[in-house]
Amino acid sequence: MAEKDDIEVSEAGLFPALYKPPGLLPIAQLKDALLYTAETYPVTIIVGETGSGKTTQIPQFLHKSGWTSDGSVVAVTQPRRIAATSVAARVAEEMGFFPGQLGQEVGYSIRFEDVTSAKTQIKFMTDGLLLREMLVDPLLKRYSVIMVDEAHERSLSSDILLSLLKKILRKRPELRVIVSSATIEAQKFLDFFASDEDGKVGGKTKNELGRIITIQGRVHPVDIQYLVEPTADYVETAVQTVMDIHSTEDKGDILLFLTGREEINDAIDKITDRIVDFGPSSQTLQPLPLYAGLDTEQQQFVFEPAPENTRKVIVSTNIAEASVTIDGIAYVIDCGFVKLRNYDPSLGIERLNVCPVSKASATQRAGRAGRTRPGKCFRLYTESAFADLPETTFPEIQRSDLAPVILQLMNLGITNVVRFDFLSPPPSKLLIRAMDTLHSLGAIDEYARLTRPLGTRMAELPLEPMLAKTLLNAPYFACLPEMLTIASMMTLQGTVFVSHDGNKKQEDKAKRRFAVAEGDHMTLYNVYESFISHGKKDAQWCRENSLNFKALVKAMSVRKQLRNHLERLGIAETATFDGPDAAKLRGMNLVERVRRCLTTGFFAHAARMKSDGTFTTPKGDVTLWVHPSSIFFHRKADWVIYHEIMETRDKTYIRDLTTVEIDWLTEYAPSYYRTKGK
Ligand SMILES: Nc1ncnc2c1ncn2[C@@H]1O[C@H](COP(=O)(O)OP(=O)(O)OP(=O)(O)O)[C@@H](O)[C@H]1O
C-alpha cells in the first residue's frame, strides 16, 4: 500500500506517484503572461534558457486553460524523433498517465510510428510529419495551437512549416502559433510572420500580430569550463576528460557530444579499454552510443538508469542536443564540432562535413546538464574559439536536396515555388537541381506542373521521390509485393544486420548467407522473406543469423503502412498494370523485373565498377567507394544503381547497390541520358 505522501491527485485519478514534480520551473512565473499572449495574439515567440520548461510545460498550460476543450489538439513539433518520443513520454508521466497510456491524451507521431488516438489532446511530432499531415488537412484544422520547438535550429521542415503556418494564419486567424527560439533569431521570426504586402496576417496589423516572451533563469546552475590550449585530437581529449571526471568528480552521468558513428565507436572502445585501469572495486563506467542510425529500442537504452555503482557515459551525436532530458546527467563534454549535411547540386552528392558548432548549439549542449541537478560542461575548445563561433547554424534549406520538399509544396497547391515565401530563400542552384530531378522522374511536366497521377501520388507516399517512383512503377513490372518489402527495408537505413556480442565475423557470415548475387535490394528482400517464413516472432532465429529482430518487426509495420497508402491511392498489393512492354516483361524472371523497376526510379544514381573495385559516375568524373555494408564490397559488378550517396571525410560512398544493364538506363530514362550526354 502506498504511503499518503506518495499519493498525488492528478486529472487521471489517484495513484502512487511515478515522478516527483521538478519544483517550480522558471516558466511557471510566466504562465499567465504566456496564456494572455496566446489568447490575444496569433503568434508568440518564446525565448528561454535551456531547461526552463518550454517544451514540457507550455502544452500543459494550454491544455489546462481550455485550448483542447472543444476536441482540438495542441501540437508541438521537434526537429528530431528522439525528442518527440521522449518528451511525449515525460509529459504523459507528468500528467499522471502510466507508460502504457502513452498515445491516449498525450501522444506522439513520427514517420511510420503513430502513437496517438482519437482522445489525444497534446501531440508531439516531428516537423516533417506535420508537413505531411497538411496533405490531408491543409489548414491543420484539428489543431488549436501549434508550437514549433527549437525553430532556431532551422531544420528544413521547420523552416517550411513556418512559411506554411504564416499562410494558414491568413485563413485561420483563430489558430495560435508559438515559436520557441534562441534569443538571436526571435525578432527575425516575428518580423517574418509580420512581413506581408499589406502588413497583415489574418487581418491583424503588425502590432497586433505577436509578442516575444523571454524566460529568465534555469533550474540548476551549469559551470562551463574551456580548454586553455586548443586540442589537435578532440576524441582523445574527450576520452581523457571522461576519465578525469570519473576519477575526480562526484557522482553523476556523463553526456559526450561527438560528430558521428565512427568517432562514437572509437571513443567507446577507448573508454572500455581504460576502464580496467580503475580496478574492480571502484565505480565502473557504462559507455552507451546514441546516434540516428540506431533503432528506437537501442536509443531508449540511454534513458534507463545506470545500474548501481555505475556511471553512464552517453556518447552521442547532436541528436541529444535539444529538447531531450536524460535524468542523471551531471556532466556534458562538448567536442565543439558537428557533422552537417551539405548537398552539392552540380554533382547531386550529399556531403557530410565536420564543422564547428554554432553558439546556439553549444548552449543547447551545455543545457543538457543542470536539468535534474547542478552540472558542469567541459568545452573542448578555448574561450576565444567559442567567441568566434557563428551565432546560429546555417539553415538546412540552403544546403539540402530540395526535391522531396518541393514535391510536397507543389502537392499543397504552391505552383510557383521560386516565389514561395521562404524564411531564408534557398540558392537558385538548389531549386533548379530539385526541379530537374522531379522532371526527370516524371513528377512534374515541362511547365513545372505536378503530373497526375504520378506526381501527386509520389508526393502522397512518405518516401523520397526516387523510391516513391519505383514503388508506383512496380505494378508495371508485376513486382509490387517484392517492391513493398524492399521499400520498407530501405527505410531501416542499415540497421538490419547486427553483430550480437560484437561478433563481426558471425555478422559477415550471415550477410553472405542471405546475399543475392544481383545486389543489396534483393538481399534485403531475401532477409525479410526468411524472417517471415520463420514465423515472424522468432527473436532467437534473428540472433543466430545476426539480424535485428526489432528492425524486422518495424519493417513489417512499415510495409503494412505503405500497402495501406497504396490502397488509398487505389492500388492493391496484387495489382499488375500492362505497360507498353507487358508482353516482353512476362517472359522475365522476378529478379530481372525488380532490377528493371529499380532502374526506373534510380536511373540518376547509376555507376560503373572500375577494375580496382571502386565505382565511377557515368561521366567518369567522380570516384565512388562501395560502402562496406554492400555485398559488392567484396564482389565484382559492372553497371549498378545505388540508393544513397554520401561523402564523408575525403571519400564518396554509395550504398544499397543492384546490378543493371547499361541499355536499361537509356530505355527507362532516355531524355535524362540524352540531355546529360552520359
Ligand atoms: N524526463 C525527465 N526526467 C526528469 N526531469 C525532467 C524530464 N524532462 C524534463 N524534466 C525537467 O523539466 C525541466 C524542463 O524541461 P523542458 O524540456 O520543458 O525544458 P525546455 O525549456 O524545453 O528546455 P530545452 O530548450 O533545453 O529543451 C528540465 O530542466 C527538468 O528539470
The ligand as a Gaussian input file, in Angstrom:
#p B3LYP/6-31G(d) Opt

LIG

0 1
 N       12.497000      13.030000     -18.414000
 C       12.695000      13.888000     -17.432000
 N       13.149000      13.475000     -16.242000
 C       13.377000      14.335000     -15.224000
 N       13.167000      15.659000     -15.321000
 C       12.712000      16.139000     -16.471000
 C       12.450000      15.285000     -17.590000
 N       12.029000      16.050000     -18.602000
 C       12.007000      17.316000     -18.151000
 N       12.414000      17.375000     -16.869000
 C       12.540000      18.578000     -16.020000
 O       11.786000      19.623000     -16.639000
 C       12.645000      20.703000     -16.979000
 C       12.105000      21.391000     -18.206000
 O       12.275000      20.581000     -19.363000
 P       11.821000      21.129000     -20.784000
 O       12.215000      20.130000     -21.773000
 O       10.400000      21.531000     -20.716000
 O       12.685000      22.446000     -20.906000
 P       12.963000      23.376000     -22.175000
 O       12.866000      24.783000     -21.705000
 O       12.091000      22.985000     -23.302000
 O       14.462000      23.027000     -22.444000
 P       15.301000      22.857000     -23.800000
 O       15.108000      24.075000     -24.603000
 O       16.670000      22.710000     -23.254000
 O       14.835000      21.620000     -24.450000
 C       14.034000      20.092000     -17.086000
 O       15.038000      21.032000     -16.856000
 C       13.979000      19.057000     -15.973000
 O       14.187000      19.678000     -14.722000

